[in-house]
């Protein structure tokens, strides 16, 4: 659903709000004019649909929280978990904003690295400086998102970390929800990939087309960051607040989740509100972050791949060549290799779908036999 808003964002020019729409005509000018209010009617349609889908889940969570609060109050106690959890989350997000970005890496970390590198290694450092910057970004995100789990276990020893979205039991019972989410998101993603500005935005690491090492290293960091993000927002945040806030924990989480998208296109940032509520509700329903993680990385990987394919920039060699070569100069070989990879990927995907179907059917038969 977040990608639906992204699709709309790519339909209009990336003109700053202070710039008038002079020079634009027709539909592009209209979209630029009404862009600030576009999310309102869309949210009025999508949010009620999410409510219809998850209303029973929200009610169950609220009833569970009501019983928990009543039990705490009957004992004359207060639950310190919301205080500890939210203060820790706020501190982590603040530190990431000020010290976890590529800007801080370039201004502070990179100059320090150059002092300790030999002349030969400085060449490598300069060649992969952007990748190093993204590595800093990924490490600070992953570290910040995962750290609360260790702190929580020290502070609340009786709490199980599996209750913070890490349970795997019943995974196959909810595979259909993952499929449903993709059925909604993938068409929007295809719309996005057809827009002219799409290729200039994804992937974030602009040297990804240079080599398979660049591309796969970036994707590995990107995926690891997504897993940690799901652990933090849909696992830790919701798990800590579930019994105190009830379903309100989902909507509280959606606010900072939207804010970490500030700086991206306006409509994509607004779409994060919907994605936060939908994926948060899915996590609450399944008590697991894994379905949301699969949705995230599936869309992210396809967005990067389609962006490279559109620009004929699929990587061609494992290591970056010594001399820079434009994608257009090697468009033929790059596209031919991409088609081969896509053929293999489709075959693997079909096999995986078949395997999942077999596992789901076998799991349900076992449960039916036990009944």
MOVENMO-V525879 format. One record per residue. N is the residue number from 1. OMEGA is omega in whole degrees, -180 to 180 (999 if undefined). D_LAST is the distance of its C-alpha to the last C-alpha in whole Angstrom. Layout:
N/OMEGA/D_LAST  N/OMEGA/D_LAST
//
This chain:
1/175/38  2/180/40  3/177/41  4/178/42  5/177/45  6/179/46  7/179/46  8/-178/49  9/-180/50  10/178/52  11/-180/53  12/-180/56  13/-178/58  14/-179/58  15/178/61  16/-177/61  17/-177/61  18/-178/65  19/-180/66  20/-177/67  21/177/65  22/-178/69  23/176/69  24/-179/65  25/174/65  26/-173/63  27/180/59  28/179/59  29/179/62  30/-179/60  31/179/56  32/-179/58  33/-174/60  34/-176/57  35/-178/54  36/-176/54  37/180/53  38/-177/50  39/-173/47  40/179/48  41/179/47  42/178/44  43/179/42  44/177/43  45/-173/40  46/-176/38  47/176/37  48/178/36  49/176/34  50/178/32  51/180/32  52/-176/30  53/-172/28  54/-174/27  55/179/28  56/177/25  57/179/24  58/-179/28  59/179/27  60/180/24  61/179/27  62/179/29  63/178/28  64/180/27  65/179/30  66/178/31  67/-179/30  68/-179/31  69/179/34  70/179/34  71/179/33  72/-178/36  73/180/39  74/179/38  75/-179/39  76/-177/42  77/172/41  78/-180/41  79/-179/39  80/-173/41  81/179/38  82/179/39  83/-177/43  84/-176/42  85/-175/40  86/177/42  87/179/45  88/179/44  89/180/43  90/-180/46  91/-179/48  92/-179/46  93/178/47  94/179/50  95/178/51  96/-179/50  97/-174/52  98/-174/55  99/-175/54  100/-177/52  101/179/53  102/178/55  103/178/58  104/178/58  105/-176/58  106/-177/61  107/-172/63  108/-172/62  109/-176/60  110/178/61  111/179/65  112/178/64  113/-178/63  114/-180/66  115/-174/68  116/-180/66  117/174/65  118/-180/68  119/180/70  120/-179/68  121/177/64  122/177/66  123/178/66  124/179/62  125/-180/61  126/-177/63  127/-178/62  128/-176/58  129/179/59  130/179/57  131/175/54  132/179/55  133/178/55  134/176/51  135/176/50  136/178/51  137/-178/50  138/-178/46  139/-179/47  140/177/48  141/-178/45  142/180/42  143/180/44  144/-178/44  145/-176/40  146/-177/39  147/-177/41  148/-180/40  149/179/36  150/179/39  151/-178/41  152/-179/38  153/177/36  154/-177/40  155/-177/40  156/-172/37  157/-177/36  158/179/32  159/178/31  160/178/29  161/178/30  162/177/26  163/178/26  164/174/29  165/-174/27  166/179/27  167/179/23  168/-178/21  169/179/18  170/-178/16  171/-176/19  172/177/18  173/-174/16  174/179/20  175/-179/22  176/179/22  177/176/24  178/179/26  179/180/27  180/179/28  181/180/30  182/179/32  183/178/32  184/-172/34  185/-173/36  186/177/37  187/177/40  188/180/41  189/178/42  190/175/44  191/179/46  192/-174/47  193/-180/48  194/-176/50  195/-175/52  196/-175/55  197/-173/55  198/-175/51  199/-179/53  200/-175/55  201/-180/52  202/-11/50  203/-179/49  204/179/50  205/-171/52  206/178/55  207/-179/55  208/180/52  209/-172/54  210/-178/56  211/176/54  212/176/51  213/178/51  214/-175/52  215/-175/49  216/176/46  217/177/47  218/-178/47  219/178/44  220/177/42  221/-180/44  222/-179/43  223/180/39  224/178/39  225/179/41  226/180/38  227/178/35  228/178/37  229/178/38  230/177/34  231/-175/34  232/-173/36  233/-176/36  234/178/32  235/-176/31  236/-175/34  237/-177/35  238/180/32  239/-179/30  240/-174/34  241/-174/34  242/-174/31  243/-180/31  244/-175/34  245/-175/35  246/-180/32  247/178/32  248/178/35  249/-180/35  250/-176/34  251/174/37  252/179/39  253/-176/38  254/-178/39  255/178/43  256/178/43  257/175/41  258/-174/44  259/178/47  260/176/46  261/177/46  262/-175/50  263/173/52  264/177/50  265/-175/51  266/-176/51  267/176/48  268/178/46  269/176/46  270/179/45  271/178/42  272/176/41  273/180/41  274/180/38  275/180/37  276/-180/36  277/-177/35  278/-179/32  279/176/31  280/178/31  281/177/29  282/179/27  283/178/27  284/-178/26  285/-176/23  286/-175/22  287/-176/23  288/179/25  289/-167/28  290/178/27  291/178/27  292/178/30  293/180/32  294/177/31  295/-177/32  296/-174/35  297/177/36  298/-180/35  299/-178/38  300/-179/40  301/-179/41  302/178/41  303/179/44  304/-178/46  305/-179/45  306/177/46  307/179/49  308/-180/51  309/-178/50  310/-178/52  311/-177/55  312/-173/55  313/175/54  314/180/52  315/-176/53  316/-178/55  317/-179/55  318/178/53  319/179/56  320/178/58  321/-178/62  322/179/65  323/-178/66  324/180/64  325/-179/64  326/-179/63  327/-177/59  328/-180/62  329/-180/64  330/-174/61  331/-178/59  332/180/59  333/-180/57  334/-179/55  335/179/53  336/178/53  337/180/51  338/180/49  339/178/48  340/180/47  341/-180/45  342/178/43  343/179/43  344/-178/41  345/179/39  346/178/38  347/178/37  348/-180/35  349/179/33  350/178/32  351/179/31  352/177/29  353/178/27  354/179/26  355/179/25  356/179/23  357/179/21  358/-179/20  359/179/19  360/-180/17  361/-180/15  362/179/14  363/-180/13  364/177/11  365/177/10  366/179/9  367/179/6  368/180/5  369/180/5  370/179/4  371/999/0
//
